[in-house]
Amino acid sequence: MISWGILSACMSLVSGPVSLYVMRFLLGFAEAGFFPGIVYFLSVWFPAAWRARIMGGFLVALPLSTTLGSPVSGLILGMDHLGLAGWQWLFILEGLPTVALGLVVLALLPNRPDEARWLGDDEKRWLNARLAEEDAQAAVTAHGSIRQALTVPKLWAMSFIYMGIVVGLYGFTFWIPQITRDLGDFSTFETGLVAAVPNLLAAGVLLFWGRRSDVSGERVRNLALPALAGGVLFALSGQLADRPVLFYGLFCAGFLATFAAFPVFWTLPMAVLRGSAAAAGIALINSISNLGGFLGPYILGAVKEATGGYGGGVLAVGAFVLMSGVLTLLLARFSPQTRDALDQAALNQAALDRPAPAH
């Protein structure tokens, strides 16, 4: 977080193509470790049967930050003070608070439940017992070494499942401001406000669907169904690109459905990975998925430049999201080990319904 924030603020110093490429590479380098670290961190704190809602609670920061950031960024872009342009102030004012928060994390965030001062001894024992029991159960089906994690086909299948989801989310996030502006004569600030609405709705979707998956104890269908729905909705919106209102509505609906799959996905790798394999496996999945972060916006932009419309690009994005849903069903069907691990997480749900001891 600290290096990411510093380099983000330093983007304000870019003065040409070479410095832009260098700084953007360094920014991505700093960013790369954050999300895998968060996923692994949460896995050592929360039992498997709670992880979809916990991931949903963490990931809700994405749509909420966009909801807040779109209009605020629009206002900052209009600044022109102390010889700095609005885009420079944007990087400075949104990068430095991240540095401050990183320092707070170092000072206050404990590594494991044993170090949490707000938990009583009986609560720590209960939580550690639950996590140890899950580790013992998972030892039969989980991979515990880095070599195992990086050479099993199902982990690569998970990587492409996640990549398809990311294609849809990034394709939407990067292009929704431009698509919104094309709908009417909006100012930069107004565009940010309108584009923030689907992100605000996505926050509720994340919380609802993550909890739904945990309560039901079912992972495969709760991942596959929203991915399939998102792919179909994106594809339909691409077919109706000449009808702006329907196109916009279906495009946003596809985004919401795809976002529902986001927190449920991360219950899959954590069900079959343990120890050093977990960190390496999460990093592998995140690395491949980052290709989706490039492909989604690029496909939409390239097709729009070639055809003058969004239809073909949105249709292609929908195909990637649909792929994620199909791969999820195939993984569950042809990987008994993954299915067994997910079934065990479902069985653990009943045990977790018993409350922890009162502090």
QUIHU-V705170 format. One record per pair of residues at least 24 apart in sequence whose ideal C-beta (glycine too) atoms are under 8 Angstrom apart, sorted by the first residue. I is the first residue (numbers start at 0). GAP is how many residues later the second one is. D is the distance in Angstrom with one decimal. If there is no record, write none. Layout:
I/GAP/D
I/GAP/D
This chain:
0/33/6.5
0/97/5.7
0/98/7.5
0/100/6.2
0/101/3.4
0/104/6.4
1/96/7.7
1/97/5.4
1/100/3.7
1/101/6.7
1/104/8.0
2/27/4.2
3/26/4.3
3/27/5.3
3/30/6.3
3/94/6.2
3/98/7.9
4/90/4.9
4/91/6.4
4/92/7.3
4/93/3.1
4/94/3.8
4/95/7.8
4/96/7.7
4/97/6.2
5/24/8.0
5/89/7.1
5/93/5.8
6/88/7.6
7/83/5.7
7/86/6.8
7/87/3.4
7/90/6.6
8/82/5.7
8/83/5.1
8/86/3.3
8/87/5.4
8/90/7.5
9/81/7.7
9/85/7.7
10/80/4.3
10/84/7.4
11/72/7.0
11/75/7.7
11/76/3.9
11/77/7.5
11/78/7.9
11/79/4.3
11/80/5.1
31/254/7.3
31/255/7.5
31/258/7.5
32/250/8.0
34/251/5.8
35/243/7.0
35/246/4.3
35/247/4.7
35/249/8.0
35/250/4.8
38/227/5.7
38/231/7.4
38/243/5.1
39/238/5.8
39/239/5.3
39/242/5.8
42/227/4.9
42/235/6.4
43/67/7.9
43/68/5.8
43/87/7.2
44/67/7.3
44/68/6.3
44/82/8.0
46/80/7.9
46/83/4.9
46/84/6.3
46/87/5.9
46/301/6.4
46/305/5.8
47/86/5.8
47/219/6.7
47/222/6.6
47/223/6.3
47/296/7.9
47/297/4.1
47/300/6.0
48/165/5.9
48/168/6.8
48/296/5.8
48/297/7.5
48/299/4.7
48/300/4.2
48/302/7.9
48/303/4.8
49/164/5.9
49/302/6.6
50/163/7.5
50/215/6.8
50/216/5.0
50/219/6.3
51/157/7.8
51/158/4.2
51/159/7.4
51/161/4.1
51/162/4.9
51/167/7.6
51/170/7.5
51/211/5.1
51/212/5.1
51/214/7.8
51/215/5.3
52/154/7.4
52/157/4.2
52/158/4.4
52/160/7.7
52/161/4.8
52/210/7.4
53/156/7.6
54/155/6.2
54/207/7.6
54/208/3.8
54/209/7.9
54/211/5.0
54/212/7.5
55/150/4.3
55/151/5.2
55/153/6.8
55/154/2.7
55/155/7.0
55/206/7.9
55/207/3.9
56/149/8.0
56/150/6.8
56/153/7.3
58/147/5.4
58/203/5.7
58/204/5.5
59/143/4.8
59/146/5.0
59/147/6.1
61/137/7.9
61/140/7.8
62/136/3.8
62/137/6.6
62/138/7.9
62/139/3.9
62/140/4.6
62/143/7.1
62/196/7.3
63/135/7.4
63/136/7.5
63/139/5.3
65/107/6.8
65/130/6.5
65/133/4.2
66/129/4.3
66/132/4.7
66/133/4.7
66/136/7.4
67/128/7.8
68/25/7.4
69/107/7.2
69/121/7.9
69/122/3.6
69/123/7.1
69/125/5.4
69/126/4.6
69/129/7.6
70/118/6.0
70/121/4.1
70/122/5.2
70/125/6.4
71/120/7.9
72/119/6.6
73/113/7.9
73/114/4.5
73/115/4.3
73/117/7.1
73/118/4.0
74/114/6.3
76/111/6.3
77/110/7.4
77/111/7.9
118/240/7.1
119/237/7.6
119/239/4.2
121/235/4.3
121/237/7.6
122/233/5.6
122/234/6.1
122/236/5.7
125/230/4.9
125/231/5.7
126/229/6.9
129/221/7.6
129/222/7.1
133/214/6.5
134/139/6.2
136/207/5.4
136/211/7.8
137/133/7.3
137/134/7.7
137/136/5.7
137/203/6.4
137/206/7.2
138/135/7.3
139/200/8.0
140/131/6.4
140/196/5.0
140/199/5.2
140/200/4.6
140/203/7.5
141/129/7.6
141/130/5.4
141/131/6.1
141/132/4.4
141/135/7.6
141/199/6.6
142/129/6.3
142/130/5.8
142/131/7.1
142/134/4.7
142/138/7.5
143/130/4.8
143/131/4.6
143/132/7.3
143/133/5.3
144/130/7.6
144/131/6.5
144/132/5.6
145/130/5.3
145/131/5.8
145/134/4.3
147/129/5.8
148/124/5.8
148/128/3.7
148/129/7.6
148/131/4.9
148/132/4.0
148/135/7.2
149/130/6.2
149/131/7.4
149/134/6.1
153/118/6.9
153/177/6.1
153/181/4.7
153/183/7.3
153/184/5.5
154/114/7.0
154/117/7.7
154/118/7.7
154/126/5.5
154/129/6.6
154/130/7.2
155/132/7.8
156/170/5.8
156/173/7.6
156/174/5.0
156/178/7.7
157/107/7.8
157/110/5.6
157/111/5.5
157/127/5.8
157/173/7.2
158/125/6.2
158/126/4.7
158/128/8.0
158/129/3.9
158/130/6.7
159/128/6.9
159/163/7.3
159/164/7.7
159/167/6.0
160/62/7.8
160/66/7.7
160/104/6.6
160/107/7.8
160/163/4.7
160/166/4.8
160/167/5.6
160/170/7.2
161/103/5.7
161/123/5.5
161/124/7.9
161/126/7.4
161/127/4.4
161/130/7.5
161/162/7.4
162/125/5.5
162/126/4.7
162/128/5.9
162/129/4.0
162/132/7.9
162/157/7.4
162/161/7.8
163/63/7.1
163/128/6.7
163/156/4.3
163/157/5.4
163/158/7.7
163/159/4.6
163/160/3.4
163/163/7.3
164/62/6.4
164/93/5.9
164/96/5.5
164/97/6.3
164/100/6.5
164/124/7.7
164/127/7.4
164/156/6.5
164/159/5.1
165/123/4.6
165/124/7.5
165/126/3.4
165/127/5.5
165/130/6.9
166/125/4.1
166/128/5.2
166/129/4.1
166/132/7.6
166/150/5.8
166/153/3.9
166/154/6.7
167/62/5.8
167/63/7.5
167/66/6.3
167/86/6.8
167/87/7.0
167/90/4.2
167/128/6.6
167/149/5.6
167/150/7.4
167/152/6.5
167/153/4.0
168/86/7.1
168/89/6.0
168/90/6.5
168/93/7.2
168/127/7.2
169/122/6.4
169/123/4.6
169/125/8.0
169/126/3.9
169/127/5.7
170/124/8.0
170/125/3.2
170/126/5.9
170/128/6.7
170/129/5.2
170/142/7.6
170/143/7.6
170/146/4.3
171/26/7.9
171/79/7.0
171/80/7.9
171/82/7.5
171/83/4.2
171/86/7.7
171/124/7.7
171/145/7.8
173/122/7.0
173/123/3.9
173/126/7.5
174/122/6.6
174/125/5.0
174/126/7.6
174/135/7.5
175/75/7.7
175/76/7.8
175/79/7.7
178/69/6.8
178/72/7.0
178/131/6.5
179/68/7.8
181/62/7.9
182/61/5.7
182/65/6.2
196/55/7.9
197/54/4.3
197/57/5.8
197/58/6.6
200/51/7.8
200/55/6.0
201/53/6.9
201/54/5.7
201/57/4.6
204/51/5.2
204/54/5.6
204/55/5.2
205/53/6.2
205/54/7.2
205/56/6.8
205/57/5.9
207/52/8.0
208/51/4.0
208/52/8.0
208/54/6.9
208/55/6.8
209/53/4.1
209/54/6.8
212/50/7.6
212/51/4.8
212/54/7.2
213/135/7.0
214/134/7.5
216/128/7.0
216/129/3.3
216/130/7.6
216/132/4.2
217/128/6.6
218/45/6.1
218/48/5.3
218/49/6.6
218/52/7.6
218/123/4.8
218/126/7.0
218/127/7.6
219/108/6.2
219/109/7.1
219/112/4.3
219/119/7.8
219/122/6.6
221/42/4.9
222/38/5.3
222/41/4.4
222/42/5.7
222/45/7.2
222/102/7.8
222/105/5.0
223/101/4.7
223/102/7.9
223/104/4.1
223/105/5.2
223/108/7.9
224/100/7.3
225/31/4.8
225/32/6.6
225/33/7.9
225/34/3.8
225/35/4.3
225/38/7.7
225/99/7.9
226/30/7.8
226/31/6.7
226/34/4.6
226/94/5.8
226/95/7.2
226/97/4.3
226/98/3.4
226/101/6.4
227/94/6.3
227/97/3.6
227/98/7.5
228/25/7.9
228/28/4.2
228/96/8.0
229/24/4.9
229/25/7.4
229/26/7.9
229/27/3.8
229/28/3.4
229/30/7.8
229/31/6.9
229/88/7.6
229/91/4.6
229/92/7.9
229/95/7.8
230/27/7.9
230/87/4.8
230/88/6.8
230/89/7.6
230/90/3.9
230/91/2.8
230/92/7.4
230/93/7.4
230/94/6.2
231/86/7.0
231/90/6.8
232/24/5.8
232/85/7.3
233/24/7.7
233/80/5.6
233/81/7.3
233/83/5.4
233/84/3.0
233/87/5.9
234/79/7.7
234/80/5.4
234/83/3.7
234/84/7.0
234/87/7.2
235/82/7.9
236/77/5.4
236/81/7.7
237/72/7.3
237/73/4.6
237/74/6.7
237/75/7.4
237/76/3.8
237/77/3.4
237/78/7.9
237/79/7.9
237/80/6.3
238/72/6.9
238/76/7.0
239/71/8.0
240/68/5.3
240/69/5.2
240/70/3.3
240/73/6.9
241/67/7.7
241/69/7.5
246/63/7.3
246/64/7.9
246/67/8.0
250/63/6.3
253/64/6.6
253/67/7.3
257/63/5.3
260/63/7.0
260/64/7.9
266/75/7.5
266/78/6.9
267/63/7.9
267/70/7.0
267/74/7.2
270/67/7.1
270/70/4.0
270/71/5.4
270/73/7.7
270/74/5.6
271/65/6.7
271/66/5.7
271/69/5.0
291/28/7.1
294/25/7.2
295/24/7.5
